[in-house]
C-alpha cells in the first residue's frame, strides 16, 4: 500500500529559497504561524486544499510537495 503525505521539509526548503518568512507563508495561506511550523516539521499534515494553496503560493505543482511512502501491509510484515 502506498501512503501519500505532505513533504514538509521540501516546503521549508522552497520557502527559504524564496526568502519568505514563515509568518508570510502563514498569512498567505490563512493559517497560523504555528500551523506552518507543524507542517514543515512534519508533525501535522495540512488538509489537501491547504497543501494546494501552499503549492500555488510557492509556484510549484502540488506533487512537488507530496511524498509517496510504501507502507508495509500486515501480510508483508509477516513474510
NORJO-V679148 format. One record per residue. OMEGA is omega in whole degrees, 0 to 359 (* if undefined). NEAR is the number of other ideal C-beta (glycine too) atoms within 10 Angstrom. D_LAST is the distance of its C-alpha to the last C-alpha in Angstrom with 1 decimal. Layout:
BEGIN
[[OMEGA NEAR D_LAST] [OMEGA NEAR D_LAST]]
END
This chain:
BEGIN
[[180 9 15.1] [177 7 18.0] [178 9 20.1] [181 12 23.7] [179 13 25.7] [180 22 29.2] [183 20 29.6] [180 22 32.0] [177 12 32.4] [177 16 33.3] [180 23 35.8] [178 18 37.4] [180 12 37.8] [180 20 39.4] [179 19 41.7] [178 12 42.8] [178 9 43.4] [184 13 45.7] [180 7 47.4] [177 14 46.7] [177 13 46.6] [181 17 44.1] [180 11 47.0] [178 15 48.0] [179 24 44.6] [179 17 44.5] [185 14 47.9] [178 15 47.1] [177 20 44.0] [177 9 45.8] [178 18 43.4] [176 12 44.1] [180 14 43.8] [179 11 41.3] [179 17 39.0] [177 27 39.1] [180 15 38.2] [179 16 35.2] [183 26 34.1] [178 21 34.5] [178 11 32.7] [174 15 29.9] [184 9 30.4] [178 14 31.2] [178 14 30.5] [172 20 33.7] [183 10 34.2] [180 12 33.8] [178 9 37.6] [177 17 38.1] [178 20 35.6] [178 15 37.6] [177 18 40.8] [179 24 39.7] [179 18 38.8] [180 13 42.3] [182 17 44.0] [178 19 42.3] [179 9 43.1] [175 14 39.5] [181 11 37.3] [183 14 34.9] [176 11 31.9] [179 13 33.0] [179 21 32.4] [178 15 28.9] [177 14 25.5] [178 10 22.4] [175 9 19.2] [179 9 15.8] [179 9 14.2] [175 10 10.5] [180 10 10.2] [181 7 9.0] [180 7 6.6] [181 10 5.2] [180 8 5.6] [184 7 3.8] [* 6 0.0]]
END
